[in-house]
Amino acid sequence: MTFVFLSASVVLAVMIVALMLSNMRFSGEVRELKDKLRELEAGNSELVSRVGLACDQLTEADREMKTIRSELKAEIEASGKH
């Protein structure tokens, strides 16, 4: 009876140690994934900022093109009247 109890205790202790090691490895993987997620979020934030800047530049270029188009149209109409 003592041998069975001792054997069961050893098996249980080995299982507990295995679970603890598995948990430590899993925690390390989770930590790595969180770090990668933070890096991606930082990169994403920078990308969003760049896209916003590009949109602002395109909007400004569109305004300038409309202004130039209006000026050219006015010049063409003015030259056609003379």
PEPENOR-V876135 format. One record per pair of residues at least 6 apart in sequence whose ideal C-beta (glycine too) atoms are under 8 Angstrom apart, sorted by sequence separation. I is the first residue (numbers start at 1). J is the second residue. If there is no record, write none. Layout:
BEGIN
i=<I;I>
j=<J;J>
END
This chain:
BEGIN
none
END
